[in-house]
């Protein structure tokens, strides 16, 4: 793999994490296929274990809280590309707020993911979220 390809892959995977944050914050569940592989497996304290993009989207729709918004800030992204698969990890701060108000809850998360190259680009195949801490006001 050339250095240029490796750099391009790492940039696209970083963009994937940004798209994930925007998808969650904007609740654009119809665009889930721009972030997740069809056979995605998601493990998190909030949803337990989900398999498949349809089950994930259904869970996200039913988990919405009326009037509550989020802002995901993802940082410290590490990516190890191996051909058409990569292991990626990051930290995420999530702020939960209502219009015009300061956050009423803040969480620190650790994301550990397996990412795969698809014909449509890099997608999350497996995502494990670990809650590091939570503060409620």
N, CA, C and O atoms as CSV, one atom per row, in Angstrom:
chain,resi,resn,atom,element,x,y,z
A,1,UNK,N,N,0.850,-1.173,0.000
A,1,UNK,CA,C,0.000,0.000,0.000
A,1,UNK,C,C,0.896,1.236,0.000
A,1,UNK,O,O,1.835,1.342,0.789
A,2,UNK,N,N,0.591,2.158,-0.892
A,2,UNK,CA,C,1.418,3.359,-0.988
A,2,UNK,C,C,1.125,4.315,0.175
A,2,UNK,O,O,0.070,4.250,0.806
A,3,UNK,N,N,2.072,5.185,0.430
A,3,UNK,CA,C,1.902,6.185,1.483
A,3,UNK,C,C,0.704,7.077,1.184
A,3,UNK,O,O,-0.053,7.428,2.089
A,4,UNK,N,N,0.530,7.451,-0.105
A,4,UNK,CA,C,-0.601,8.306,-0.486
A,4,UNK,C,C,-1.929,7.616,-0.193
A,4,UNK,O,O,-2.861,8.255,0.295
A,5,UNK,N,N,-2.028,6.312,-0.485
A,5,UNK,CA,C,-3.253,5.560,-0.222
A,5,UNK,C,C,-3.516,5.476,1.272
A,5,UNK,O,O,-4.649,5.653,1.719
A,6,UNK,N,N,-2.479,5.208,2.038
A,6,UNK,CA,C,-2.626,5.125,3.486
A,6,UNK,C,C,-3.108,6.461,4.062
A,6,UNK,O,O,-3.992,6.484,4.919
A,7,UNK,N,N,-2.544,7.543,3.607
A,7,UNK,CA,C,-2.959,8.876,4.082
A,7,UNK,C,C,-4.409,9.143,3.679
A,7,UNK,O,O,-5.198,9.631,4.488
A,8,UNK,N,N,-4.759,8.827,2.439
A,8,UNK,CA,C,-6.136,9.034,1.975
A,8,UNK,C,C,-7.114,8.200,2.804
A,8,UNK,O,O,-8.186,8.684,3.166
A,9,UNK,N,N,-6.755,6.954,3.105
A,9,UNK,CA,C,-7.617,6.094,3.927
A,9,UNK,C,C,-7.794,6.678,5.327
A,9,UNK,O,O,-8.908,6.713,5.851
A,10,UNK,N,N,-6.721,7.128,5.920
A,10,UNK,CA,C,-6.794,7.693,7.273
A,10,UNK,C,C,-7.671,8.958,7.291
A,10,UNK,O,O,-8.430,9.170,8.236
A,11,UNK,N,N,-7.568,9.782,6.268
A,11,UNK,CA,C,-8.403,10.985,6.183
A,11,UNK,C,C,-9.870,10.584,6.033
A,11,UNK,O,O,-10.739,11.158,6.689
A,12,UNK,N,N,-10.147,9.612,5.181
A,12,UNK,CA,C,-11.538,9.176,4.978
A,12,UNK,C,C,-12.113,8.570,6.262
A,12,UNK,O,O,-13.291,8.771,6.557
A,13,UNK,N,N,-11.311,7.840,7.021
A,13,UNK,CA,C,-11.786,7.263,8.284
A,13,UNK,C,C,-12.023,8.365,9.321
A,13,UNK,O,O,-12.981,8.294,10.091
A,14,UNK,N,N,-11.161,9.375,9.345
A,14,UNK,CA,C,-11.397,10.519,10.237
A,14,UNK,C,C,-12.708,11.210,9.860
A,14,UNK,O,O,-13.478,11.595,10.739
A,15,UNK,N,N,-12.964,11.368,8.570
A,15,UNK,CA,C,-14.226,11.944,8.105
A,15,UNK,C,C,-15.407,11.070,8.519
A,15,UNK,O,O,-16.474,11.586,8.852
A,16,UNK,N,N,-15.225,9.755,8.499
A,16,UNK,CA,C,-16.282,8.832,8.918
A,16,UNK,C,C,-16.687,9.097,10.366
A,16,UNK,O,O,-17.877,9.105,10.681
A,17,UNK,N,N,-15.715,9.312,11.247
A,17,UNK,CA,C,-16.021,9.612,12.646
A,17,UNK,C,C,-16.740,10.956,12.772
A,17,UNK,O,O,-17.629,11.099,13.612
A,18,UNK,N,N,-16.372,11.940,11.953
A,18,UNK,CA,C,-17.072,13.224,11.953
A,18,UNK,C,C,-18.505,13.044,11.451
A,18,UNK,O,O,-19.434,13.629,12.007
A,19,UNK,N,N,-18.689,12.237,10.404
A,19,UNK,CA,C,-20.042,11.970,9.895
A,19,UNK,C,C,-20.891,11.264,10.942
A,19,UNK,O,O,-22.086,11.536,11.057
A,20,UNK,N,N,-20.282,10.355,11.711
A,20,UNK,CA,C,-21.002,9.686,12.790
A,20,UNK,C,C,-21.504,10.709,13.805
A,20,UNK,O,O,-22.674,10.671,14.187
A,21,UNK,N,N,-20.650,11.610,14.243
A,21,UNK,CA,C,-21.038,12.627,15.216
A,21,UNK,C,C,-22.184,13.491,14.684
A,21,UNK,O,O,-23.144,13.763,15.404
A,22,UNK,N,N,-22.084,13.919,13.430
A,22,UNK,CA,C,-23.131,14.755,12.839
A,22,UNK,C,C,-24.431,13.980,12.686
A,22,UNK,O,O,-25.506,14.521,12.947
A,23,UNK,N,N,-24.349,12.732,12.271
A,23,UNK,CA,C,-25.536,11.892,12.123
A,23,UNK,C,C,-26.274,11.782,13.459
A,23,UNK,O,O,-27.496,11.922,13.508
A,24,UNK,N,N,-25.528,11.532,14.548
A,24,UNK,CA,C,-26.136,11.407,15.872
A,24,UNK,C,C,-26.726,12.740,16.337
A,24,UNK,O,O,-27.841,12.776,16.856
A,25,UNK,N,N,-25.990,13.827,16.156
A,25,UNK,CA,C,-26.463,15.134,16.617
A,25,UNK,C,C,-27.675,15.625,15.830
A,25,UNK,O,O,-28.572,16.254,16.390
A,26,UNK,N,N,-27.695,15.338,14.543
A,26,UNK,CA,C,-28.778,15.827,13.679
A,26,UNK,C,C,-29.909,14.823,13.533
A,26,UNK,O,O,-30.918,15.112,12.890
A,27,UNK,N,N,-29.747,13.647,14.124
A,27,UNK,CA,C,-30.768,12.587,14.096
A,27,UNK,C,C,-31.183,12.255,12.656
A,27,UNK,O,O,-32.366,12.105,12.350
A,28,UNK,N,N,-30.179,12.147,11.792
A,28,UNK,CA,C,-30.425,11.842,10.379
A,28,UNK,C,C,-30.358,10.331,10.156
A,28,UNK,O,O,-29.475,9.838,9.454
A,29,UNK,N,N,-31.287,9.613,10.752
A,29,UNK,CA,C,-31.246,8.142,10.720
A,29,UNK,C,C,-31.343,7.602,9.303
A,29,UNK,O,O,-30.840,6.512,9.032
A,30,UNK,N,N,-31.980,8.338,8.384
A,30,UNK,CA,C,-32.090,7.877,7.000
A,30,UNK,C,C,-30.731,7.845,6.305
A,30,UNK,O,O,-30.598,7.231,5.246
A,31,UNK,N,N,-29.720,8.497,6.883
A,31,UNK,CA,C,-28.372,8.503,6.313
A,31,UNK,C,C,-27.432,7.524,7.010
A,31,UNK,O,O,-26.219,7.586,6.811
A,32,UNK,N,N,-27.973,6.630,7.818
A,32,UNK,CA,C,-27.141,5.698,8.590
A,32,UNK,C,C,-26.217,4.878,7.693
A,32,UNK,O,O,-25.124,4.499,8.114
A,33,UNK,N,N,-26.648,4.599,6.457
A,33,UNK,CA,C,-25.813,3.794,5.557
A,33,UNK,C,C,-24.581,4.551,5.062
A,33,UNK,O,O,-23.717,3.953,4.421
A,34,UNK,N,N,-24.482,5.849,5.345
A,34,UNK,CA,C,-23.278,6.599,4.992
A,34,UNK,C,C,-22.208,6.450,6.065
A,34,UNK,O,O,-21.077,6.902,5.887
A,35,UNK,N,N,-22.568,5.814,7.186
A,35,UNK,CA,C,-21.653,5.647,8.310
A,35,UNK,C,C,-21.458,4.168,8.660
A,35,UNK,O,O,-20.341,3.734,8.944
A,36,UNK,N,N,-22.547,3.403,8.637
A,36,UNK,CA,C,-22.516,2.015,9.109
A,36,UNK,C,C,-22.623,1.022,7.956
A,36,UNK,O,O,-23.326,1.261,6.975
A,37,UNK,N,N,-21.908,-0.101,8.094
A,37,UNK,CA,C,-22.081,-1.229,7.182
A,37,UNK,C,C,-23.435,-1.876,7.476
A,37,UNK,O,O,-23.935,-1.786,8.597
A,38,UNK,N,N,-24.025,-2.523,6.479
A,38,UNK,CA,C,-25.333,-3.174,6.670
A,38,UNK,C,C,-25.322,-4.164,7.823
A,38,UNK,O,O,-26.305,-4.283,8.555
A,39,UNK,N,N,-24.206,-4.877,7.986
A,39,UNK,CA,C,-24.116,-5.921,9.017
A,39,UNK,C,C,-23.428,-5.424,10.296
A,39,UNK,O,O,-22.802,-6.207,11.011
A,40,UNK,N,N,-23.546,-4.136,10.575
A,40,UNK,CA,C,-22.881,-3.532,11.731
A,40,UNK,C,C,-23.296,-4.225,13.030
A,40,UNK,O,O,-24.434,-4.668,13.187
A,41,UNK,N,N,-22.348,-4.304,13.943
A,41,UNK,CA,C,-22.608,-4.768,15.312
A,41,UNK,C,C,-22.224,-3.618,16.238
A,41,UNK,O,O,-21.105,-3.107,16.176
A,42,UNK,N,N,-23.157,-3.218,17.092
A,42,UNK,CA,C,-22.934,-2.088,17.995
A,42,UNK,C,C,-23.119,-2.572,19.422
A,42,UNK,O,O,-24.110,-3.220,19.760
A,43,UNK,N,N,-22.140,-2.240,20.248
A,43,UNK,CA,C,-22.162,-2.598,21.668
A,43,UNK,C,C,-21.982,-1.314,22.459
A,43,UNK,O,O,-20.991,-0.605,22.288
A,44,UNK,N,N,-22.958,-1.011,23.340
A,44,UNK,CA,C,-22.832,0.203,24.153
A,44,UNK,C,C,-23.675,0.075,25.410
A,44,UNK,O,O,-24.601,-0.734,25.469
A,45,UNK,N,N,-23.346,0.887,26.423
A,45,UNK,CA,C,-24.134,0.854,27.658
A,45,UNK,C,C,-25.593,1.256,27.424
A,45,UNK,O,O,-26.488,0.804,28.138
A,46,UNK,N,N,-25.824,2.100,26.429
A,46,UNK,CA,C,-27.171,2.614,26.174
A,46,UNK,C,C,-28.075,1.589,25.491
A,46,UNK,O,O,-29.240,1.444,25.860
A,47,UNK,N,N,-27.545,0.885,24.503
A,47,UNK,CA,C,-28.392,-0.031,23.733
A,47,UNK,C,C,-28.032,-1.500,23.915
A,47,UNK,O,O,-28.678,-2.362,23.319
A,48,UNK,N,N,-27.035,-1.805,24.709
A,48,UNK,CA,C,-26.631,-3.209,24.838
A,48,UNK,C,C,-25.928,-3.661,23.575
A,48,UNK,O,O,-24.890,-3.118,23.200
A,49,UNK,N,N,-26.495,-4.649,22.928
A,49,UNK,CA,C,-25.901,-5.218,21.718
A,49,UNK,C,C,-26.942,-5.232,20.604
A,49,UNK,O,O,-28.037,-5.770,20.767
A,50,UNK,N,N,-26.586,-4.634,19.475
A,50,UNK,CA,C,-27.471,-4.599,18.313
A,50,UNK,C,C,-26.712,-5.107,17.099
A,50,UNK,O,O,-25.525,-4.826,16.935
A,51,UNK,N,N,-27.407,-5.861,16.245
A,51,UNK,CA,C,-26.799,-6.382,15.020
A,51,UNK,C,C,-27.650,-5.982,13.827
A,51,UNK,O,O,-28.851,-6.251,13.786
A,52,UNK,N,N,-27.014,-5.335,12.856
A,52,UNK,CA,C,-27.691,-4.925,11.633
A,52,UNK,C,C,-28.109,-3.474,11.673
A,52,UNK,O,O,-28.532,-2.957,12.707
A,53,UNK,N,N,-27.982,-2.829,10.534
A,53,UNK,CA,C,-28.272,-1.399,10.446
A,53,UNK,C,C,-29.741,-1.100,10.727
A,53,UNK,O,O,-30.052,-0.075,11.332
A,54,UNK,N,N,-30.653,-1.980,10.297
A,54,UNK,CA,C,-32.077,-1.736,10.522
A,54,UNK,C,C,-32.422,-1.732,12.009
A,54,UNK,O,O,-33.194,-0.887,12.462
A,55,UNK,N,N,-31.861,-2.661,12.766
A,55,UNK,CA,C,-32.116,-2.705,14.209
A,55,UNK,C,C,-31.498,-1.493,14.906
A,55,UNK,O,O,-32.081,-0.943,15.840
A,56,UNK,N,N,-30.325,-1.085,14.452
A,56,UNK,CA,C,-29.682,0.090,15.027
A,56,UNK,C,C,-30.524,1.343,14.793
A,56,UNK,O,O,-30.754,2.120,15.720
A,57,UNK,N,N,-30.980,1.540,13.569
A,57,UNK,CA,C,-31.785,2.718,13.247
A,57,UNK,C,C,-33.097,2.700,14.028
A,57,UNK,O,O,-33.521,3.737,14.538
A,58,UNK,N,N,-33.744,1.541,14.129
A,58,UNK,CA,C,-34.986,1.443,14.895
A,58,UNK,C,C,-34.749,1.815,16.355
A,58,UNK,O,O,-35.557,2.523,16.957
A,59,UNK,N,N,-33.643,1.341,16.923
A,59,UNK,CA,C,-33.334,1.685,18.308
A,59,UNK,C,C,-33.115,3.184,18.455
A,59,UNK,O,O,-33.645,3.795,19.383
A,60,UNK,N,N,-32.346,3.786,17.558
A,60,UNK,CA,C,-32.040,5.214,17.655
A,60,UNK,C,C,-33.322,6.055,17.538
A,60,UNK,O,O,-33.474,7.053,18.243
A,61,UNK,N,N,-34.219,5.663,16.671
A,61,UNK,CA,C,-35.485,6.396,16.533
A,61,UNK,C,C,-36.298,6.336,17.823
A,61,UNK,O,O,-36.819,7.356,18.276
A,62,UNK,N,N,-36.410,5.151,18.414
A,62,UNK,CA,C,-37.228,5.020,19.620
A,62,UNK,C,C,-36.546,5.609,20.847
A,62,UNK,O,O,-37.217,5.906,21.835
A,63,UNK,N,N,-35.227,5.785,20.809
A,63,UNK,CA,C,-34.494,6.323,21.961
A,63,UNK,C,C,-34.485,7.853,22.002
A,63,UNK,O,O,-34.003,8.445,22.968
A,64,UNK,N,N,-35.013,8.487,20.963
A,64,UNK,CA,C,-35.022,9.955,20.936
A,64,UNK,C,C,-35.835,10.494,22.110
A,64,UNK,O,O,-36.889,9.957,22.452
A,65,UNK,N,N,-35.329,11.562,22.719
A,65,UNK,CA,C,-36.023,12.250,23.806
A,65,UNK,C,C,-36.494,13.592,23.266
A,65,UNK,O,O,-35.687,14.410,22.825
A,66,UNK,N,N,-37.795,13.813,23.301
A,66,UNK,CA,C,-38.369,15.047,22.771
A,66,UNK,C,C,-37.732,16.267,23.435
A,66,UNK,O,O,-37.672,16.365,24.661
A,67,UNK,N,N,-37.260,17.193,22.602
A,67,UNK,CA,C,-36.677,18.437,23.092
A,67,UNK,C,C,-35.221,18.346,23.510
A,67,UNK,O,O,-34.614,19.361,23.849
A,68,UNK,N,N,-34.648,17.148,23.492
A,68,UNK,CA,C,-33.246,16.990,23.894
A,68,UNK,C,C,-32.363,16.899,22.659
A,68,UNK,O,O,-32.690,16.216,21.688
A,69,UNK,N,N,-31.240,17.598,22.717
A,69,UNK,CA,C,-30.264,17.588,21.627
A,69,UNK,C,C,-28.924,17.104,22.167
A,69,UNK,O,O,-28.695,17.082,23.377
A,70,UNK,N,N,-28.051,16.720,21.255
A,70,UNK,CA,C,-26.703,16.327,21.648
A,70,UNK,C,C,-25.685,17.062,20.783
A,70,UNK,O,O,-25.971,17.508,19.672
A,71,UNK,N,N,-24.494,17.165,21.344
A,71,UNK,CA,C,-23.344,17.633,20.578
A,71,UNK,C,C,-22.202,16.677,20.896
A,71,UNK,O,O,-21.717,16.629,22.026
A,72,UNK,N,N,-21.777,15.917,19.894
A,72,UNK,CA,C,-20.676,14.962,20.035
A,72,UNK,C,C,-19.382,15.623,19.572
A,72,UNK,O,O,-19.319,16.178,18.475
A,73,UNK,N,N,-18.362,15.560,20.403
A,73,UNK,CA,C,-17.037,16.080,20.065
A,73,UNK,C,C,-16.079,14.891,20.128
A,73,UNK,O,O,-15.850,14.320,21.194
A,74,UNK,N,N,-15.532,14.533,18.985
A,74,UNK,CA,C,-14.667,13.358,18.903
A,74,UNK,C,C,-13.224,13.809,18.760
A,74,UNK,O,O,-12.918,14.720,17.991
A,75,UNK,N,N,-12.337,13.158,19.513
A,75,UNK,CA,C,-10.938,13.577,19.521
A,75,UNK,C,C,-10.025,12.364,19.736
A,75,UNK,O,O,-10.496,11.258,20.001
A,76,UNK,N,N,-8.740,12.587,19.618
A,76,UNK,CA,C,-7.712,11.566,19.873
A,76,UNK,C,C,-7.908,10.322,19.013
A,76,UNK,O,O,-7.727,9.198,19.481
A,77,UNK,N,N,-8.277,10.532,17.754
A,77,UNK,CA,C,-8.512,9.418,16.839
A,77,UNK,C,C,-7.197,8.729,16.481
A,77,UNK,O,O,-6.234,9.368,16.058
A,78,UNK,N,N,-7.185,7.418,16.662
A,78,UNK,CA,C,-6.065,6.572,16.240
A,78,UNK,C,C,-6.584,5.576,15.215
A,78,UNK,O,O,-7.637,4.970,15.416
A,79,UNK,N,N,-5.857,5.402,14.118
A,79,UNK,CA,C,-6.293,4.526,13.035
A,79,UNK,C,C,-5.135,3.634,12.620
A,79,UNK,O,O,-4.019,4.108,12.406
A,80,UNK,N,N,-5.408,2.334,12.507
A,80,UNK,CA,C,-4.426,1.372,12.021
A,80,UNK,C,C,-5.053,0.643,10.837
A,80,UNK,O,O,-5.890,-0.241,11.017
A,81,UNK,N,N,-4.646,1.018,9.627
A,81,UNK,CA,C,-5.208,0.457,8.398
A,81,UNK,C,C,-4.435,-0.791,8.009
A,81,UNK,O,O,-3.204,-0.805,8.026
A,82,UNK,N,N,-5.174,-1.844,7.657
A,82,UNK,CA,C,-4.594,-3.092,7.173
A,82,UNK,C,C,-5.417,-3.536,5.966
A,82,UNK,O,O,-6.382,-4.289,6.105
A,83,UNK,N,N,-5.028,-3.065,4.784
A,83,UNK,CA,C,-5.763,-3.405,3.568
A,83,UNK,C,C,-7.138,-2.768,3.554
A,83,UNK,O,O,-7.270,-1.546,3.620
A,84,UNK,N,N,-8.182,-3.621,3.467
A,84,UNK,CA,C,-9.556,-3.129,3.399
A,84,UNK,C,C,-10.249,-3.107,4.743
A,84,UNK,O,O,-11.475,-3.020,4.813
A,85,UNK,N,N,-9.469,-3.187,5.815
A,85,UNK,CA,C,-10.022,-3.133,7.165
A,85,UNK,C,C,-9.121,-2.246,8.020
A,85,UNK,O,O,-7.924,-2.121,7.762
A,86,UNK,N,N,-9.705,-1.645,9.022
A,86,UNK,CA,C,-8.922,-0.800,9.931
A,86,UNK,C,C,-9.501,-0.920,11.331
A,86,UNK,O,O,-10.686,-1.192,11.521
A,87,UNK,N,N,-8.629,-0.709,12.295
A,87,UNK,CA,C,-9.041,-0.595,13.693
A,87,UNK,C,C,-8.881,0.872,14.047
A,87,UNK,O,O,-7.837,1.474,13.794
A,88,UNK,N,N,-9.926,1.442,14.634
A,88,UNK,CA,C,-9.895,2.859,14.976
A,88,UNK,C,C,-10.446,3.048,16.382
A,88,UNK,O,O,-11.382,2.364,16.794
A,89,UNK,N,N,-9.851,3.986,17.111
A,89,UNK,CA,C,-10.345,4.302,18.445
A,89,UNK,C,C,-10.311,5.815,18.626
A,89,UNK,O,O,-9.522,6.520,17.997
A,90,UNK,N,N,-11.191,6.291,19.504
A,90,UNK,CA,C,-11.265,7.730,19.759
A,90,UNK,C,C,-11.930,7.967,21.107
A,90,UNK,O,O,-12.557,7.075,21.679
A,91,UNK,N,N,-11.780,9.169,21.588
A,91,UNK,CA,C,-12.526,9.638,22.754
A,91,UNK,C,C,-13.638,10.531,22.247
A,91,UNK,O,O,-13.504,11.190,21.217
A,92,UNK,N,N,-14.742,10.544,22.987
A,92,UNK,CA,C,-15.868,11.378,22.596
A,92,UNK,C,C,-16.471,12.028,23.834
A,92,UNK,O,O,-16.716,11.369,24.844
A,93,UNK,N,N,-16.705,13.322,23.736
A,93,UNK,CA,C,-17.466,14.047,24.751
A,93,UNK,C,C,-18.846,14.292,24.173
A,93,UNK,O,O,-18.980,14.746,23.036
A,94,UNK,N,N,-19.870,13.992,24.955
A,94,UNK,CA,C,-21.234,14.193,24.483
A,94,UNK,C,C,-21.947,15.123,25.457
A,94,UNK,O,O,-22.032,14.857,26.656
A,95,UNK,N,N,-22.451,16.210,24.910
A,95,UNK,CA,C,-23.206,17.179,25.689
A,95,UNK,C,C,-24.691,17.003,25.361
A,95,UNK,O,O,-25.075,17.012,24.191
A,96,UNK,N,N,-25.518,16.845,26.385
A,96,UNK,CA,C,-26.966,16.735,26.234
A,96,UNK,C,C,-27.572,18.060,26.693
A,96,UNK,O,O,-27.306,18.508,27.808
A,97,UNK,N,N,-28.389,18.693,25.837
A,97,UNK,CA,C,-28.921,20.007,26.166
A,97,UNK,C,C,-30.299,20.201,25.542
A,97,UNK,O,O,-30.727,19.428,24.685
A,98,UNK,N,N,-30.976,21.247,25.989
A,98,UNK,CA,C,-32.242,21.679,25.411
A,98,UNK,C,C,-32.021,23.071,24.818
A,98,UNK,O,O,-31.131,23.800,25.256
A,99,UNK,N,N,-32.822,23.434,23.833
A,99,UNK,CA,C,-32.644,24.727,23.148
A,99,UNK,C,C,-32.413,25.866,24.133
A,99,UNK,O,O,-33.188,26.059,25.070
A,100,UNK,N,N,-31.334,26.618,23.908
A,100,UNK,CA,C,-31.045,27.803,24.692
A,100,UNK,C,C,-30.569,27.556,26.109
A,100,UNK,O,O,-30.413,28.509,26.872
A,101,UNK,N,N,-30.334,26.317,26.483
A,101,UNK,CA,C,-29.913,25.994,27.842
A,101,UNK,C,C,-28.536,25.341,27.836
A,101,UNK,O,O,-28.118,24.729,26.853
A,102,UNK,N,N,-27.851,25.490,28.953
A,102,UNK,CA,C,-26.562,24.808,29.120
A,102,UNK,C,C,-26.811,23.303,29.232
A,102,UNK,O,O,-27.913,22.884,29.586
A,103,UNK,N,N,-25.804,22.494,28.936
A,103,UNK,CA,C,-25.989,21.043,29.027
A,103,UNK,C,C,-26.430,20.597,30.423
A,103,UNK,O,O,-25.934,21.087,31.437
A,104,UNK,N,N,-27.376,19.655,30.444
A,104,UNK,CA,C,-27.828,19.085,31.709
A,104,UNK,C,C,-27.140,17.741,31.994
A,104,UNK,O,O,-27.248,17.198,33.093
A,105,UNK,N,N,-26.438,17.221,30.993
A,105,UNK,CA,C,-25.683,15.987,31.180
A,105,UNK,C,C,-24.497,16.015,30.219
A,105,UNK,O,O,-24.610,16.484,29.087
A,106,UNK,N,N,-23.371,15.510,30.684
A,106,UNK,CA,C,-22.165,15.411,29.869
A,106,UNK,C,C,-21.572,14.028,30.099
A,106,UNK,O,O,-21.519,13.544,31.230
A,107,UNK,N,N,-21.127,13.400,29.019
A,107,UNK,CA,C,-20.534,12.064,29.123
A,107,UNK,C,C,-19.190,12.021,28.421
A,107,UNK,O,O,-18.986,12.678,27.400
A,108,UNK,N,N,-18.284,11.246,28.974
A,108,UNK,CA,C,-17.013,10.951,28.341
A,108,UNK,C,C,-17.040,9.499,27.889
A,108,UNK,O,O,-17.258,8.598,28.699
A,109,UNK,N,N,-16.820,9.272,26.605
A,109,UNK,CA,C,-16.909,7.931,26.029
A,109,UNK,C,C,-15.605,7.522,25.374
A,109,UNK,O,O,-14.815,8.363,24.945
A,110,UNK,N,N,-15.396,6.238,25.305
A,110,UNK,CA,C,-14.290,5.641,24.548
A,110,UNK,C,C,-14.916,4.837,23.415
A,110,UNK,O,O,-15.777,3.993,23.661
A,111,UNK,N,N,-14.497,5.086,22.179
A,111,UNK,CA,C,-14.998,4.378,21.009
A,111,UNK,C,C,-13.901,3.466,20.473
A,111,UNK,O,O,-12.783,3.912,20.215
A,112,UNK,N,N,-14.226,2.191,20.308
A,112,UNK,CA,C,-13.315,1.224,19.695
A,112,UNK,C,C,-14.063,0.580,18.542
A,112,UNK,O,O,-15.107,-0.043,18.736
A,113,UNK,N,N,-13.521,0.735,17.338
A,113,UNK,CA,C,-14.273,0.347,16.146
A,113,UNK,C,C,-13.442,-0.471,15.162
A,113,UNK,O,O,-12.218,-0.364,15.093
A,114,UNK,N,N,-14.162,-1.287,14.412
A,114,UNK,CA,C,-13.611,-1.937,13.236
A,114,UNK,C,C,-14.278,-1.278,12.037
A,114,UNK,O,O,-15.502,-1.160,11.976
A,115,UNK,N,N,-13.462,-0.855,11.095
A,115,UNK,CA,C,-13.937,-0.124,9.928
A,115,UNK,C,C,-13.552,-0.932,8.689
A,115,UNK,O,O,-12.455,-1.485,8.615
A,116,UNK,N,N,-14.467,-0.994,7.717
A,116,UNK,CA,C,-14.194,-1.757,6.496
A,116,UNK,C,C,-14.401,-0.880,5.265
A,116,UNK,O,O,-15.239,0.022,5.239
A,117,UNK,N,N,-13.591,-1.191,4.236
A,117,UNK,CA,C,-13.740,-0.501,2.956
A,117,UNK,C,C,-14.871,-1.186,2.189
A,117,UNK,O,O,-14.859,-2.403,2.006
A,118,UNK,N,N,-15.834,-0.404,1.749
A,118,UNK,CA,C,-16.935,-0.915,0.937
A,118,UNK,C,C,-16.901,-0.205,-0.407
A,118,UNK,O,O,-16.144,0.754,-0.563
A,119,UNK,N,N,-17.690,-0.636,-1.380
A,119,UNK,CA,C,-17.737,0.097,-2.655
A,119,UNK,C,C,-18.146,1.567,-2.474
A,119,UNK,O,O,-17.803,2.412,-3.300
A,120,UNK,N,N,-18.879,1.869,-1.393
A,120,UNK,CA,C,-19.328,3.235,-1.133
A,120,UNK,C,C,-18.347,4.015,-0.253
A,120,UNK,O,O,-18.575,5.190,0.034
A,121,UNK,N,N,-17.263,3.373,0.175
A,121,UNK,CA,C,-16.289,4.029,1.049
A,121,UNK,C,C,-16.179,3.297,2.374
A,121,UNK,O,O,-16.775,2.234,2.550
A,122,UNK,N,N,-15.422,3.856,3.307
A,122,UNK,CA,C,-15.212,3.240,4.615
A,122,UNK,C,C,-16.489,3.327,5.448
A,122,UNK,O,O,-17.162,4.358,5.470
A,123,UNK,N,N,-16.816,2.210,6.144
A,123,UNK,CA,C,-17.996,2.144,6.993
A,123,UNK,C,C,-17.658,1.418,8.291
A,123,UNK,O,O,-16.757,0.580,8.329
A,124,UNK,N,N,-18.393,1.749,9.356
A,124,UNK,CA,C,-18.223,1.067,10.644
A,124,UNK,C,C,-18.865,-0.313,10.577
A,124,UNK,O,O,-20.058,-0.433,10.298
A,125,UNK,N,N,-18.087,-1.342,10.829
A,125,UNK,CA,C,-18.603,-2.711,10.862
A,125,UNK,C,C,-18.903,-3.122,12.299
A,125,UNK,O,O,-19.860,-3.851,12.561
A,126,UNK,N,N,-18.068,-2.643,13.233
A,126,UNK,CA,C,-18.291,-2.938,14.647
A,126,UNK,C,C,-17.930,-1.691,15.439
A,126,UNK,O,O,-16.930,-1.027,15.164
A,127,UNK,N,N,-18.766,-1.386,16.429
A,127,UNK,CA,C,-18.523,-0.222,17.277
A,127,UNK,C,C,-18.787,-0.602,18.722
A,127,UNK,O,O,-19.869,-1.078,19.066
A,128,UNK,N,N,-17.785,-0.385,19.561
A,128,UNK,CA,C,-17.911,-0.630,20.999
A,128,UNK,C,C,-17.715,0.699,21.721
A,128,UNK,O,O,-16.682,1.356,21.590
A,129,UNK,N,N,-18.737,1.072,22.487
A,129,UNK,CA,C,-18.687,2.315,23.251
A,129,UNK,C,C,-18.601,1.967,24.724
A,129,UNK,O,O,-19.389,1.173,25.237
A,130,UNK,N,N,-17.638,2.570,25.394
A,130,UNK,CA,C,-17.474,2.381,26.833
A,130,UNK,C,C,-17.662,3.729,27.512
A,130,UNK,O,O,-17.037,4.717,27.128
A,131,UNK,N,N,-18.520,3.767,28.516
A,131,UNK,CA,C,-18.731,4.982,29.288
A,131,UNK,C,C,-17.578,5.146,30.272
A,131,UNK,O,O,-17.357,4.292,31.130
A,132,UNK,N,N,-16.850,6.246,30.143
A,132,UNK,CA,C,-15.740,6.527,31.073
A,132,UNK,C,C,-16.250,7.294,32.294
A,132,UNK,O,O,-15.831,7.038,33.423
A,133,UNK,N,N,-17.176,8.252,32.041
A,133,UNK,CA,C,-17.737,9.038,33.128
A,133,UNK,C,C,-18.999,9.750,32.643
A,133,UNK,O,O,-19.230,9.892,31.443
A,134,UNK,N,N,-19.810,10.193,33.605
A,134,UNK,CA,C,-21.009,10.966,33.292
A,134,UNK,C,C,-21.240,11.992,34.401
A,134,UNK,O,O,-21.061,11.695,35.582
A,135,UNK,N,N,-21.629,13.174,34.016
A,135,UNK,CA,C,-21.974,14.213,34.992
A,135,UNK,C,C,-23.360,14.736,34.654
A,135,UNK,O,O,-23.628,15.124,33.517
A,136,UNK,N,N,-24.233,14.743,35.642
A,136,UNK,CA,C,-25.581,15.287,35.475
A,136,UNK,C,C,-25.728,16.516,36.350
A,136,UNK,O,O,-25.249,16.540,37.484
A,137,UNK,N,N,-26.387,17.529,35.828
A,137,UNK,CA,C,-26.590,18.767,36.603
A,137,UNK,C,C,-27.985,18.790,37.135
A,137,UNK,O,O,-28.371,19.740,37.816
